Amino acid sequence: TQLLQALGDRYAQMLDDHQRLLRAAWTAHGGSEVNTQGDSFFVAFPTALAAVTAAIQVTRALAEHAWPDGATVRARVGLHTGAPRLVGVSYIGLDVHRAARIAGAGHGGQVLLSRTTRDLVEHEMSDGMSLRDLGTYRLKDLPHPEHLYQLVLPGLPAEFAPLKTLETRPHNLPVQPTPLIGREEAVATLAALLRGNGPRLVTLTGPGGIGKTRLSIQVAAELMDAFADGVWFMRLSRLSDPALVLPTIAQTLGLKETSGQPLTETLRAYLRGKDLLLLLDNFEQVVAAATDVAGMLEAGPRLKVLVTSRIPLRLRGEKAYRVAPLSLAASQATQSPMRLAQYSAVALFIQRAQEATADFALTAANAPAIAEICARLDGLPLAIELAAARVRLLPPEALLGRLSSQLKLLSGGARDLEARQRTMRATIGWSEDLLTADERTLFRRLAVFAGGWTLEAAEAVCMAPAGVAPLGSEVLECLATLVDHGLARQQVEDGEARFGMLHIIREYALERLEISGEAAALCQAHLASVLALAERAARHYRGPREAHWLAALEREHDNVRAALGWTRAQGLTTAGLRLAGVMARFWDIRGYLSEGREWLESLLTLALPGASAGAATGHEVPDVVPDAVLARALYTAGDLAVTQGDCRHGLSRLEQCLPLARAAGDQGQVVQTLNVMGIAWSWLGDNELATRRYEEALEQARAMSDPAYLTLPLNNLGEMAYLRGDLARAAAYYEEALAVARQAGDRRVHTMLCNLGNVARRHGQLAQAGARYREALALAQEYGDPWAMAIGLEGLAMDAAAVGAVGQRVRAVRLLGAAAAVRDAIGAPLPPHERAELEAESQPTRAALGEDAWHAALAAGRAMSLEEAVREALGEAD
C-alpha cells in the first residue's frame, strides 16, 4: 500500500520486477507455483533444501535490486514440510495452513522455518548461514504451538520485531520478575472458568497479602489467546472514590471523555463489539462501583471481568473464588528437607531468601525453622516474602524466635478482622521493628503518598515538615533500607527511579502516621510538594517540553487526587483551587474532563459567596479565596465545560470569572476567558457574538507584552473568516497565529496547520495542503492527542479525495472511517459547520465509488487502530 501510494503509475513496473525475481528463484530450484494472490505466492518444492535455497535467493535478490526512488522491497517467507493432499492442481490440508500461518507471523525480509523443515536442512547449510531458535509460538487456527526458527544470512538484517502471533495480542500486563509458586491448580481452574461459555465475572477473594494480584495476572497471561481485543489490567489500589473507577478503566482502554455524553455511555459503546478481558485489581475499597461492572457486562456481550477483592461484588452471575494460602507441611519434625521444599510456602521462602542472599540454602539444620515460620505466617505469600528478606540479617532459627515474640505483641487487632489479617499486621509490625528510629519515621511518613514518589519528593515532604521533628538521617539511606526490607518497592519509569508501597503495607503505615500525630503536617507538606510540581509543569504548557511535563503529571495524578481530597476535607479552598486551576490543561488533553470539573465545582461550591461554614466536612470552615485564584478556577471550570459541549454552564462560569480577572488586572486571564466565551457562542450558533469576543480578546492580547496570548484569538478569528468564505483573510490570521506560536516555542500548533491546509485545499493546492496536514498529524501523534489526530486524518482524507483517482478515493474514505472511529471513542463530534463541509466535499467521492464500495472502505477504516491509521496517512504503512 505504501509503495503504491508513493510510486503511483510506476508501481506496476515495480510489481513486475518483484514477481520476475521471485519466479526466477523458485524456478531455478524446482519450485512449482501453486497459487498467487496480489503480491503473495504459494509454492511447492520437491525437497526442504530446495525451498530454503530458493528463499535465500529471493531474499538476496530483493535486497540487491535497484528499486525506483530508493524504495525497499522485502518479502516474508514461511517454510514448512509436510504431506498435504493434491486435489487437481492445488494442495489442501493442515500443512498448507501451517505454512501460511508461519509466513504470516514474520516480517519483511525474514525467513521462518517450522521445526520439521529445520530438522531436514540444519546439516546442509552453507558456510556463514545459520538458524536461530525463536522458541515456541501459538499461531492462529492451529491446534498446537509451533516451534519456529529464523534463517540468518550474512550481510542481511537479522533483527526483527516480535513475531505476529497470538502471544502479541494487545495487553498491558505487568512483567513479573519471578515465577509464580504453588498456584498451578488455581491457574488451571480459573483459566477454564473464563474460557468459552463459563461465567463472565470471576472474583478472587481473600485477605490482604494472600497473593490475589499475582495469581490474577498469571491467569490473565494464560488467557491471552482467548480474547481477540486483549487483556487489560487496572490497578485500583490507589483509588478510594468509586466514581473514579470508570475514568480509570476508560483511560486504560485509551478512551477520553465524551462531549456531553456520560462516561458510562462512552464505555458501553466501546465495549459493545469488543472481545476482551478486564482485570480489576484491589476492588474492595471501591466496592460501591460494582454496579458499574454490571453495566459494562450488560453492554459488552463478549466482555469478561476478573476481579481481585477482599469481599465479593455480590452481582448476579458472579463466580467467587477464594484464594487459599500456600500449602504447608502438616508435620515438620518428621520430614526431610527435600520433602519440605515441595510445599509451596517453603518453596517461596527459599526462593525469596536466595534473592536476598545468593548463598542461602535449605539444610537439615534450618529446614524445621523455615517450615515453622511459614506455618506461623499461615502460608500468606506477602508475609513469607517479608520474613525471607530478613535472612540477610538473621538465620531462620533466629528469625523464628523474633517472629514468635512479635506475633504475641501485635496480635490484638480489631476483632472483626480475620486471623490472617491480624497475622499480616503482626508481620509488617515485626518488619518495622527491625528498622532504626529514623527508618521507622520515614516509613510512616511515606504513607502520605497515594501514587508512589520520587526521591526528590520524599526529601521535600518527609525530611523536615513544618511542625514536627526533622529526620535525623538522609532520606536516601533510609529509603534504601526500606526497599531492602520489602517495605517499599522501586521501579524505573521513563529513566526515573520511582518508589511505592504495596497497598496493605501503606495501610499499616498510614495507621502509624495517624498515631504519631504527624498526619496533618505531612498532608500539608505533601500538598505543597504536589502544588509546586503542578505549577512547575504549568509553566511549561505550550512550550517545547510540554509533552514531558504532561507525562510527569500523569505519574503524579493519584497524588494530586489525594492532595485535592485533603484540601476539600479541611476547607483549604484556596490551595485546592490553585491546584485544580493549574491541572486544567492536563485534564483537558489527557481526557479527565468530568473528574476535573467535579473537583472544581465541589471546591467552588465552598468558595463562592453563600457557601455555608462547615460545608467541607461538616465542621471545617472554608478559607477566603483571593480573587485571582477564584478567577482562575472559574475560568478552568468554564473551559472544561465548554470542551465537553456544556456551553451554557461554561458561559455562566466564564461570566463570573471575567470581572474578577479584570479587577485583579490579570490581562492574560481576561484574554483566555474572552476567547473561550467566543468558542462557546460559536458552538451555540451565534458567530457574530463569537467574533466580537475574539476581537476583544485580540485587542487585549495585542496590548500585552507576552505575544503567546495572541495565538488563540488570531486562530479563532481566522475560523470566522473561513466560515464567511474570506479565505485570504482567514489565511492571514492563521499564518500570524502560527508564527506567534512558534516564536513562543509552542509545538502544539496542529490546529493552525490544519486550518492552513484547509485554505490551501480550497485553492486547489493539494501538495501544500497535504504537507500541512501531515505536519499537524505528526505533532498530534507526538502529544498523544487523539482529537487532534482525527482532525489531521480528516484533512488528509479530503486531500486524497480531491486527487480524484480511484485508489486515492478509497484511501480517503478509509481515513474518514478511522477519524470517525476516533471521534466516537473520545466523544468529540465535529462542529455542525465542519460536519457540513466534510459531507459536501465527500459527496463526489461517494458518488464515484458507489454505496457498496463507500461503506466497505468506511468500515475498513473504522476497523483500523489509530496507530495504523496514522501510519497509513503519513505513508508509513507496510
ZAMARGU-4260 file (C-alpha; in steps of 0.2 Angstrom, whole numbers, plus 5000, padded with zeros to 4 digits):
<rodrens>
0) 5000/5000/5000 | 5014/5012/5005 | 5023/5009/4989 | 5008/5010/4978 | 5004/5027/4985
5) 5022/5033/4984 | 5026/5027/4966 | 5009/5030/4958 | 5010/5024/4940 | 5027/5017/4942
10) 5021/5004/4954 | 5016/4992/4940 | 5034/4991/4934 | 5040/4988/4952 | 5027/4974/4954
15) 5033/4966/4938 | 5051/4966/4944 | 5046/4959/4961 | 5037/4944/4953 | 5050/4941/4940
20) 5064/4940/4953 | 5053/4928/4964 | 5048/4917/4950 | 5066/4916/4944 | 5071/4910/4961
25) 5059/4895/4963 | 5060/4890/4945 | 5079/4888/4947 | 5076/4876/4962 | 5062/4866/4956
30) 5048/4875/4964 | 5030/4875/4957 | 5019/4890/4959 | 5003/4883/4966 | 4993/4899/4969
35) 4995/4918/4970 | 4985/4932/4977 | 4991/4950/4974 | 5009/4950/4978 | 5009/4934/4988
40) 5013/4916/4982 | 5011/4898/4987 | 5025/4887/4980 | 5029/4869/4982 | 5046/4861/4981
45) 5052/4843/4980 | 5064/4845/4995 | 5066/4856/5010 | 5083/4861/5005 | 5077/4867/4988
50) 5064/4878/4997 | 5077/4885/5008 | 5089/4889/4994 | 5075/4897/4984 | 5071/4908/5000
55) 5089/4913/5001 | 5089/4918/4983 | 5073/4928/4985 | 5079/4937/5000 | 5096/4942/4992
60) 5088/4947/4975 | 5076/4958/4983 | 5089/4967/4994 | 5101/4969/4980 | 5089/4975/4966
65) 5089/4994/4962 | 5071/4999/4965 | 5064/5016/4960 | 5066/5031/4971 | 5077/5021/4983
70) 5062/5011/4988 | 5064/4995/4999 | 5055/4979/4994 | 5055/4964/5006 | 5046/4948/5006
75) 5042/4937/5021 | 5045/4919/5019 | 5037/4904/5028 | 5044/4886/5026 | 5035/4870/5031
80) 5037/4852/5026 | 5023/4841/5026 | 5012/4829/5016 | 4996/4839/5010 | 4984/4831/4998
85) 4985/4836/4980 | 4967/4840/4973 | 4968/4845/4955 | 4982/4857/4954 | 4981/4863/4972
90) 4985/4857/4989 | 4974/4855/5004 | 4976/4850/5022 | 4983/4857/5038 | 5001/4858/5032
95) 4996/4871/5019 | 4988/4882/5033 | 5003/4879/5044 | 5015/4886/5030 | 5003/4901/5028
100) 5002/4905/5046 | 5021/4903/5048 | 5024/4916/5034 | 5010/4927/5042 | 5020/4928/5058
105) 5035/4935/5050 | 5041/4952/5044 | 5048/4958/5028 | 5065/4951/5024 | 5063/4937/5037
110) 5063/4919/5033 | 5054/4907/5046 | 5055/4888/5046 | 5045/4875/5055 | 5054/4863/5066
115) 5051/4849/5053 | 5060/4859/5039 | 5074/4864/5051 | 5077/4846/5055 | 5079/4842/5037
120) 5091/4856/5032 | 5101/4860/5048 | 5116/4850/5042 | 5115/4856/5024 | 5118/4874/5027
125) 5131/4884/5018 | 5146/4892/5027 | 5141/4908/5036 | 5122/4904/5036 | 5114/4898/5052
130) 5097/4895/5060 | 5091/4905/5075 | 5079/4896/5088 | 5065/4908/5091 | 5055/4897/5103
135) 5038/4890/5103 | 5023/4901/5097 | 5004/4899/5095 | 4998/4903/5078 | 4981/4907/5073
140) 4969/4892/5070 | 4982/4879/5073 | 4978/4867/5087 | 4996/4866/5094 | 5010/4878/5097
145) 5023/4879/5083 | 5042/4879/5086 | 5050/4892/5074 | 5067/4895/5068 | 5074/4910/5058
150) 5086/4909/5044 | 5101/4921/5047 | 5110/4926/5031 | 5127/4935/5031 | 5126/4953/5026
155) 5107/4954/5028 | 5096/4960/5043 | 5094/4948/5057 | 5085/4958/5070 | 5066/4959/5068
160) 5051/4965/5078 | 5042/4951/5088 | 5033/4938/5078 | 5015/4942/5074 | 5007/4928/5084
165) 4994/4925/5097 | 5007/4930/5110 | 5007/4948/5104 | 4989/4951/5107 | 4986/4968/5115
170) 4988/4969/5133 | 4996/4979/5147 | 5000/4965/5160 | 5015/4970/5170 | 5030/4959/5168
175) 5033/4948/5183 | 5051/4946/5189 | 5049/4929/5197 | 5039/4914/5193 | 5023/4910/5202
180) 5025/4897/5215 | 5012/4884/5221 | 4997/4890/5211 | 4997/4878/5196 | 4980/4871/5200
185) 4972/4888/5204 | 4978/4895/5187 | 4971/4880/5178 | 4954/4881/5187 | 4952/4899/5184
190) 4958/4899/5166 | 4945/4885/5162 | 4931/4896/5171 | 4935/4911/5160 | 4936/4902/5143
195) 4921/4898/5132 | 4904/4899/5139 | 4909/4900/5158 | 4905/4914/5170 | 4908/4931/5163
200) 4913/4938/5181 | 4925/4929/5192 | 4931/4937/5208 | 4946/4931/5218 | 4943/4934/5236
205) 4954/4933/5252 | 4964/4943/5264 | 4977/4956/5260 | 4994/4948/5256 | 4986/4931/5250
210) 4993/4934/5233 | 4977/4938/5223 | 4985/4951/5212 | 4999/4939/5207 | 4988/4925/5203
215) 4976/4935/5193 | 4990/4942/5182 | 4996/4924/5179 | 4978/4919/5174 | 4976/4934/5163
220) 4993/4929/5154 | 4986/4911/5151 | 4971/4918/5143 | 4979/4930/5130 | 4975/4919/5116
225) 4956/4918/5121 | 4952/4937/5119 | 4955/4945/5102 | 4955/4963/5109 | 4967/4959/5123
230) 4968/4958/5142 | 4969/4974/5152 | 4975/4976/5169 | 4968/4991/5180 | 4976/4993/5197
235) 4963/5001/5209 | 4973/5001/5225 | 4976/5020/5224 | 4958/5024/5222 | 4946/5027/5237
240) 4932/5036/5227 | 4921/5023/5217 | 4917/5037/5205 | 4935/5036/5199 | 4934/5018/5193
245) 4926/5021/5176 | 4938/5035/5172 | 4952/5023/5177 | 4945/5009/5165 | 4942/5022/5151
250) 4960/5029/5152 | 4967/5011/5152 | 4957/5007/5137 | 4963/5023/5128 | 4946/5032/5129
255) 4944/5050/5133 | 4929/5060/5140 | 4914/5062/5129 | 4907/5079/5124 | 4891/5080/5133
260) 4889/5061/5135 | 4891/5052/5152 | 4906/5041/5153 | 4896/5026/5156 | 4888/5028/5139
265) 4906/5030/5131 | 4912/5014/5139 | 4896/5005/5134 | 4898/5010/5116 | 4916/5005/5116
270) 4913/4988/5124 | 4898/4983/5113 | 4908/4974/5100 | 4924/4970/5110 | 4931/4953/5114
275) 4942/4957/5129 | 4946/4953/5147 | 4947/4966/5161 | 4957/4963/5176 | 4951/4975/5191
280) 4963/4973/5205 | 4960/4978/5223 | 4941/4982/5221 | 4937/4981/5240 | 4939/5000/5244
285) 4928/5005/5229 | 4915/4991/5230 | 4901/5003/5228 | 4906/5004/5209 | 4901/4986/5207
290) 4885/4992/5198 | 4897/5000/5185 | 4904/4982/5182 | 4887/4975/5180 | 4883/4989/5167
295) 4899/4985/5157 | 4895/4967/5157 | 4877/4971/5151 | 4884/4982/5137 | 4898/4971/5131
300) 4891/4953/5127 | 4909/4947/5124 | 4917/4955/5139 | 4923/4945/5154 | 4930/4953/5170
305) 4942/4946/5183 | 4942/4955/5199 | 4953/4954/5215 | 4944/4959/5231 | 4944/4955/5249
310) 4925/4954/5248 | 4914/4948/5233 | 4905/4961/5222 | 4888/4951/5225 | 4882/4953/5207
315) 4871/4941/5198 | 4881/4928/5188 | 4897/4932/5199 | 4908/4917/5202 | 4918/4920/5218
320) 4934/4910/5220 | 4943/4911/5237 | 4962/4911/5236 | 4969/4898/5248 | 4985/4900/5257
325) 5001/4892/5251 | 5002/4873/5255 | 5010/4869/5272 | 5018/4854/5279 | 5007/4845/5292
330) 5022/4840/5302 | 5039/4847/5300 | 5049/4837/5313 | 5047/4820/5303 | 5050/4826/5286
335) 5066/4828/5276 | 5072/4845/5269 | 5069/4838/5251 | 5051/4834/5256 | 5048/4851/5265
340) 5054/4860/5249 | 5040/4853/5239 | 5027/4863/5249 | 5024/4879/5240 | 5025/4890/5256
345) 5043/4883/5260 | 5047/4884/5241 | 5043/4903/5241 | 5053/4906/5257 | 5068/4898/5249
350) 5067/4907/5233 | 5065/4924/5241 | 5079/4921/5254 | 5090/4916/5239 | 5086/4933/5231
355) 5091/4942/5247 | 5107/4931/5250 | 5114/4922/5235 | 5122/4908/5245 | 5107/4904/5255
360) 5102/4885/5255 | 5089/4874/5263 | 5098/4862/5275 | 5093/4849/5288 | 5098/4862/5302
365) 5087/4876/5296 | 5073/4867/5287 | 5062/4864/5303 | 5063/4883/5307 | 5058/4888/5289
370) 5043/4877/5289 | 5038/4883/5306 | 5040/4901/5300 | 5029/4898/5286 | 5016/4889/5297
375) 5016/4904/5309 | 5013/4915/5295 | 4998/4904/5289 | 5005/4902/5272 | 5002/4920/5267
380) 5014/4925/5252 | 5017/4943/5257 | 5021/4938/5275 | 5033/4924/5269 | 5042/4936/5257
385) 5044/4949/5271 | 5051/4936/5283 | 5063/4928/5270 | 5070/4945/5266 | 5077/4946/5284
390) 5089/4931/5281 | 5102/4944/5276 | 5102/4949/5294 | 5097/4934/5304 | 5097/4915/5301
395) 5080/4906/5300 | 5082/4900/5318 | 5084/4917/5325 | 5070/4924/5314 | 5058/4911/5321
400) 5062/4917/5339 | 5059/4935/5335 | 5044/4932/5324 | 5036/4922/5339 | 5038/4937/5351
405) 5032/4950/5338 | 5016/4939/5334 | 5012/4939/5353 | 5015/4958/5354 | 5004/4963/5339
410) 4990/4950/5339 | 4977/4962/5346 | 4970/4968/5330 | 4951/4973/5328 | 4940/4958/5332
415) 4931/4959/5316 | 4947/4956/5306 | 4951/4939/5301 | 4965/4930/5309 | 4976/4931/5294
420) 4974/4950/5293 | 4980/4951/5311 | 4994/4940/5307 | 4999/4951/5292 | 4998/4966/5303
425) 5010/4957/5315 | 5022/4953/5301 | 5023/4971/5295 | 5025/4977/5313 | 5039/4964/5315
430) 5047/4970/5299 | 5045/4988/5305 | 5053/4984/5322 | 5069/4979/5313 | 5071/4997/5307
435) 5080/5011/5316 | 5070/5025/5323 | 5074/5036/5308 | 5069/5022/5296 | 5053/5019/5305
440) 5049/5038/5305 | 5052/5039/5286 | 5041/5023/5283 | 5026/5030/5291 | 5028/5047/5283
445) 5030/5040/5266 | 5012/5033/5268 | 5006/5051/5263 | 5010/5047/5245 | 4995/5039/5236
450) 5003/5036/5220 | 5021/5032/5223 | 5035/5045/5225 | 5052/5050/5218 | 5067/5053/5229
455) 5066/5071/5227 | 5048/5071/5233 | 5052/5060/5248 | 5065/5073/5253 | 5054/5088/5251
460) 5039/5080/5260 | 5047/5069/5274 | 5064/5076/5279 | 5058/5091/5289 | 5040/5095/5288
465) 5034/5111/5297 | 5028/5107/5315 | 5037/5090/5318 | 5054/5085/5322 | 5066/5083/5306
470) 5073/5066/5301 | 5090/5063/5308 | 5096/5053/5294 | 5097/5055/5275 | 5081/5050/5266
475) 5091/5040/5253 | 5100/5030/5266 | 5083/5026/5275 | 5074/5023/5259 | 5087/5010/5253
480) 5084/5000/5269 | 5065/5001/5267 | 5067/4994/5249 | 5079/4980/5255 | 5066/4975/5269
485) 5052/4974/5256 | 5043/4988/5264 | 5045/4999/5249 | 5047/4995/5231 | 5057/5003/5217
490) 5054/5003/5198 | 5061/5014/5184 | 5049/5024/5174 | 5055/5034/5159 | 5073/5033/5166
495) 5067/5040/5183 | 5068/5030/5199 | 5051/5029/5207 | 5046/5021/5223 | 5029/5014/5231
500) 5022/5003/5244 | 5010/4988/5242 | 4993/4993/5247 | 4992/4983/5263 | 5009/4990/5269
505) 5003/5008/5265 | 4988/5004/5276 | 4998/4999/5290 | 5010/5014/5288 | 4995/5026/5287
510) 4989/5019/5304 | 5006/5023/5311 | 5006/5040/5304 | 4989/5044/5312 | 4995/5038/5329
515) 5011/5048/5328 | 5001/5064/5327 | 5011/5070/5312 | 4997/5067/5299 | 4992/5085/5297
520) 5009/5091/5295 | 5013/5078/5282 | 4997/5081/5272 | 5002/5099/5272 | 5019/5096/5266
525) 5013/5084/5253 | 5000/5097/5247 | 5014/5109/5245 | 5025/5097/5235 | 5011/5092/5223
530) 5006/5110/5221 | 5024/5115/5217 | 5026/5101/5204 | 5009/5106/5196 | 5014/5124/5195
535) 5031/5120/5188 | 5023/5109/5175 | 5010/5123/5170 | 5025/5135/5167 | 5030/5123/5153
540) 5012/5122/5145 | 5013/5127/5126 | 5032/5125/5127 | 5044/5113/5119 | 5044/5101/5134
545) 5025/5101/5137 | 5024/5083/5132 | 5037/5078/5145 | 5028/5088/5159 | 5011/5080/5154
550) 5018/5063/5157 | 5025/5068/5174 | 5008/5074/5179 | 5001/5058/5173 | 5013/5049/5185
555) 5008/5060/5199 | 4989/5061/5196 | 4985/5050/5211 | 4995/5061/5222 | 4986/5076/5215
560) 4969/5067/5219 | 4975/5064/5237 | 4980/5082/5239 | 4964/5089/5232 | 4954/5077/5243
565) 4963/5084/5259 | 4961/5102/5254 | 4942/5099/5251 | 4940/5089/5268 | 4950/5103/5278
570) 4941/5118/5269 | 4958/5124/5262 | 4949/5130/5246 | 4962/5142/5241 | 4976/5129/5240
575) 4963/5117/5232 | 4958/5129/5219 | 4976/5134/5215 | 4980/5116/5212 | 4964/5112/5202
580) 4967/5128/5191 | 4984/5123/5186 | 4979/5105/5182 | 4966/5111/5169 | 4976/5109/5153
585) 4982/5091/5159 | 4964/5086/5162 | 4959/5093/5145 | 4972/5084/5135 | 4973/5068/5144
590) 4954/5066/5145 | 4950/5069/5163 | 4936/5081/5159 | 4922/5075/5171 | 4934/5072/5185
595) 4942/5089/5184 | 4925/5098/5183 | 4920/5088/5199 | 4935/5094/5209 | 4932/5112/5203
600) 4914/5113/5206 | 4915/5105/5223 | 4928/5117/5228 | 4919/5132/5220 | 4904/5127/5230
605) 4914/5131/5246 | 4922/5146/5239 | 4909/5156/5231 | 4898/5169/5241 | 4884/5160/5250
610) 4895/5144/5254 | 4890/5139/5272 | 4903/5137/5286 | 4907/5119/5288 | 4901/5113/5271
615) 4918/5104/5268 | 4917/5091/5281 | 4903/5096/5292 | 4915/5106/5304 | 4929/5114/5294
620) 4926/5132/5289 | 4932/5136/5271 | 4945/5149/5269 | 4943/5166/5259 | 4949/5163/5242
625) 4959/5178/5234 | 4950/5185/5218 | 4964/5180/5207 | 4964/5162/5212 | 4945/5161/5211
630) 4945/5169/5194 | 4957/5156/5188 | 4947/5142/5195 | 4931/5149/5187 | 4939/5150/5170
635) 4945/5132/5172 | 4928/5126/5176 | 4921/5135/5161 | 4934/5130/5149 | 4932/5111/5154
640) 4913/5113/5152 | 4914/5121/5135 | 4926/5107/5130 | 4913/5095/5134 | 4899/5104/5125
645) 4891/5111/5141 | 4892/5128/5134 | 4878/5137/5144 | 4885/5131/5161 | 4903/5135/5154
650) 4897/5153/5149 | 4890/5156/5167 | 4907/5152/5175 | 4916/5162/5162 | 4905/5177/5165
655) 4908/5175/5184 | 4927/5175/5180 | 4928/5190/5169 | 4925/5204/5181 | 4936/5196/5194
660) 4951/5194/5181 | 4948/5212/5176 | 4948/5218/5194 | 4964/5208/5198 | 4972/5216/5182
665) 4976/5199/5175 | 4976/5203/5157 | 4981/5185/5151 | 4966/5178/5161 | 4955/5191/5153
670) 4961/5186/5135 | 4959/5167/5139 | 4941/5170/5146 | 4935/5180/5131 | 4942/5168/5119
675) 4933/5153/5127 | 4917/5163/5128 | 4919/5165/5109 | 4921/5147/5107 | 4905/5144/5117
680) 4895/5156/5107 | 4902/5149/5091 | 4896/5131/5096 | 4879/5139/5100 | 4877/5146/5083
685) 4880/5165/5086 | 4895/5168/5075 | 4893/5187/5077 | 4894/5187/5096 | 4908/5174/5095
690) 4918/5186/5083 | 4915/5201/5095 | 4923/5191/5109 | 4938/5185/5098 | 4941/5203/5093
695) 4940/5209/5111 | 4952/5195/5116 | 4964/5200/5102 | 4964/5219/5106 | 4968/5214/5124
700) 4981/5202/5119 | 4990/5215/5107 | 4991/5227/5122 | 5001/5214/5132 | 5020/5211/5132
705) 5018/5192/5130 | 5014/5188/5112 | 5009/5170/5116 | 4991/5176/5121 | 4989/5181/5103
710) 4988/5164/5096 | 4971/5158/5100 | 4961/5173/5096 | 4970/5175/5080 | 4966/5157/5075
715) 4948/5159/5080 | 4946/5175/5070 | 4953/5165/5056 | 4939/5152/5058 | 4926/5166/5057
720) 4934/5172/5041 | 4934/5155/5034 | 4916/5152/5038 | 4912/5168/5028 | 4922/5162/5013
725) 4935/5175/5015 | 4950/5163/5013 | 4963/5177/5011 | 4959/5185/5027 | 4957/5168/5036
730) 4975/5163/5029 | 4982/5179/5036 | 4975/5176/5053 | 4981/5158/5053 | 4999/5162/5047
735) 5001/5175/5060 | 4994/5163/5074 | 5006/5150/5068 | 5021/5162/5068 | 5017/5169/5085
740) 5015/5151/5092 | 5032/5145/5085 | 5041/5161/5091 | 5034/5157/5109 | 5041/5139/5107
745) 5023/5131/5107 | 5024/5115/5097 | 5006/5111/5098 | 5001/5120/5083 | 4991/5107/5074
750) 4975/5117/5074 | 4983/5131/5064 | 4992/5119/5052 | 4976/5110/5048 | 4967/5127/5046
755) 4980/5132/5033 | 4979/5115/5025 | 4960/5118/5023 | 4963/5135/5014 | 4976/5128/5003
760) 4964/5113/4998 | 4950/5126/4994 | 4963/5134/4982 | 4967/5118/4974 | 4985/5117/4981
765) 4984/5099/4986 | 5003/5096/4989 | 5004/5111/5000 | 4988/5106/5009 | 4995/5088/5012
770) 5011/5094/5019 | 5002/5105/5032 | 4990/5090/5037 | 5005/5078/5038 | 5015/5090/5049
775) 5000/5093/5060 | 4996/5074/5062 | 5014/5070/5066 | 5014/5084/5080 | 4997/5077/5087
780) 5004/5060/5087 | 5019/5066/5097 | 5007/5073/5111 | 4996/5058/5110 | 4981/5069/5107
785) 4968/5058/5098 | 4956/5073/5094 | 4970/5082/5085 | 4975/5066/5076 | 4957/5064/5070
790) 4957/5082/5063 | 4973/5078/5054 | 4966/5062/5047 | 4951/5071/5040 | 4962/5084/5032
795) 4972/5071/5023 | 4956/5062/5018 | 4949/5077/5009 | 4966/5080/5001 | 4967/5062/4994
800) 4948/5063/4989 | 4952/5079/4979 | 4965/5070/4968 | 4951/5060/4960 | 4960/5044/4957
805) 4950/5028/4962 | 4964/5022/4974 | 4966/5039/4982 | 4947/5040/4985 | 4947/5023/4993
810) 4961/5029/5004 | 4951/5045/5008 | 4936/5035/5014 | 4947/5023/5025 | 4955/5038/5033
815) 4937/5046/5036 | 4932/5030/5044 | 4947/5029/5055 | 4944/5048/5060 | 4925/5044/5064
820) 4930/5029/5075 | 4942/5041/5085 | 4929/5054/5087 | 4916/5041/5093 | 4928/5033/5105
825) 4933/5050/5113 | 4916/5058/5111 | 4922/5073/5101 | 4909/5076/5087 | 4913/5088/5073
830) 4905/5105/5075 | 4890/5107/5064 | 4899/5118/5051 | 4914/5107/5049 | 4902/5092/5048
835) 4893/5100/5034 | 4909/5105/5024 | 4915/5087/5026 | 4899/5079/5020 | 4899/5091/5005
840) 4917/5088/4999 | 4914/5069/5002 | 4899/5068/4990 | 4908/5067/4974 | 4919/5053/4981
845) 4904/5044/4987 | 4895/5045/4970 | 4911/5039/4961 | 4914/5024/4971 | 4896/5019/4974
850) 4887/5015/4990 | 4894/4997/4992 | 4912/5002/4990 | 4910/5018/5000 | 4903/5008/5015
855) 4916/4995/5013 | 4930/5007/5014 | 4922/5016/5028 | 4921/5000/5038 | 4939/4996/5034
860) 4944/5012/5041 | 4934/5011/5057 | 4942/4994/5060 | 4959/5001/5059 | 4968/5006/5075
865) 4973/5024/5077 | 4991/5019/5076 | 4988/5010/5059 | 4978/5025/5053 | 4991/5037/5057
870) 5004/5026/5048 | 4994/5025/5033 | 4990/5043/5032 | 5008/5048/5034 | 5014/5035/5021
875) 5022/5023/5033 | 5011/5008/5031 | 5019/4991/5026
</rodrens>
